[in-house]
């Protein structure tokens, strides 16, 4: 596709009520299942990139996790005493893949997060 082939994209007005989002489970604690949007708005990827460029990658990951899980889901995960590093990494990578998907520079959907261990 060349630059000349681009067709203007018309977005719906922001005031239009959002459609029901399809959700998918990410983790469970007791009987509580925590879910994220299966297809989040591409605006989240832009927010992630903005946070990453202005505040750094750890801040961007934190922001993304709260946006996707909600404050309650993030707190439940953060405060779980048996959460292992490998479990946390798997959850972050899955959420990051949903948010970033195949944006330019990340066509494979590979994780960009590098949260420090210390």
C-alpha positions in Angstrom: 0.0 0.0 0.0 1.5 3.3 -1.0 0.9 6.6 0.7 -1.4 7.6 -2.2 -3.7 4.6 -1.5 -4.6 5.8 1.9 -8.3 6.5 2.5 -9.4 8.8 5.3 -10.8 6.9 8.3 -14.0 8.1 9.8 -14.4 7.4 13.6 -17.7 7.5 15.4 -18.3 10.5 17.7 -16.8 10.0 21.2 -20.2 10.7 22.7 -21.7 7.6 21.2 -22.2 5.0 24.0 -19.5 2.3 23.9 -20.6 -1.1 22.6 -20.4 -4.1 24.9 -16.8 -5.3 25.1 -16.1 -9.0 24.8 -14.1 -9.9 27.9 -11.7 -12.8 28.6 -10.5 -14.2 31.9 -6.9 -13.6 32.8 -6.6 -14.9 36.4 -8.7 -16.2 39.2 -8.5 -15.8 43.0 -10.9 -18.0 44.9 -14.3 -17.6 43.1 -13.4 -14.2 41.6 -12.4 -14.2 37.9 -10.6 -11.1 36.7 -11.2 -10.3 33.1 -9.8 -7.9 30.5 -11.2 -6.6 27.2 -10.4 -9.1 24.4 -10.0 -6.3 21.9 -9.1 -3.1 23.8 -9.2 0.3 22.0 -6.1 1.1 20.0 -6.1 4.3 22.1 -4.7 2.2 24.9 -1.6 1.4 22.8 -1.1 5.1 22.2 -1.5 5.9 25.9 1.0 3.1 26.7 3.5 4.6 24.2 3.0 8.1 25.6 3.6 6.9 29.2 6.6 4.9 28.1 8.2 8.0 26.4 7.4 10.5 29.1 7.6 8.4 32.3 9.5 5.2 31.4 8.6 1.6 30.7 7.8 0.6 34.3 5.3 3.4 34.6 3.8 2.4 31.2 3.3 -1.2 32.3 1.7 -0.1 35.6 -0.7 2.3 33.7 -1.6 -0.4 31.2 -2.3 -3.0 33.9 -4.6 -0.6 35.8 -6.4 0.4 32.6 -7.0 -3.2 31.6 -7.7 -4.9 35.0 -9.2 -1.9 36.7 -8.0 -0.8 40.1 -9.7 -3.7 41.9 -8.1 -6.3 39.7 -4.7 -4.7 39.8 -4.9 -4.5 43.7 -6.0 -8.1 43.9 -3.1 -9.3 41.8 -0.6 -7.0 43.6 -1.6 -8.0 47.1 -1.9 -11.7 46.5 0.8 -13.3 48.8 1.4 -16.3 46.6 1.9 -14.5 43.3 5.0 -15.8 41.7 7.3 -13.8 39.4 6.6 -16.2 36.5 2.8 -15.8 36.9 3.1 -12.1 37.0 5.2 -12.0 33.9 2.8 -14.3 32.0 -0.1 -12.0 33.0 1.7 -8.8 32.0 2.8 -10.3 28.7 -0.7 -11.4 27.9 -2.2 -8.0 28.7 0.6 -6.3 26.8 0.0 -8.4 23.8 -3.7 -7.4 23.9 -2.9 -3.7 24.2 0.0 -3.5 21.7 -1.0 -6.4 19.4 0.8 -5.9 16.2 1.6 -2.2 16.3 4.5 -1.1 14.2 7.8 -2.1 15.7 6.1 -5.0 17.5 4.6 -7.1 14.6 5.0 -10.4 16.5 3.2 -9.1 19.6 6.2 -9.9 21.6 6.3 -8.4 25.1 8.2 -5.2 25.6 8.0 -5.1 29.4 11.1 -5.3 31.4 10.1 -4.8 35.0 13.1 -4.8 37.2 13.3 -7.7 39.7 14.6 -5.5 42.6 
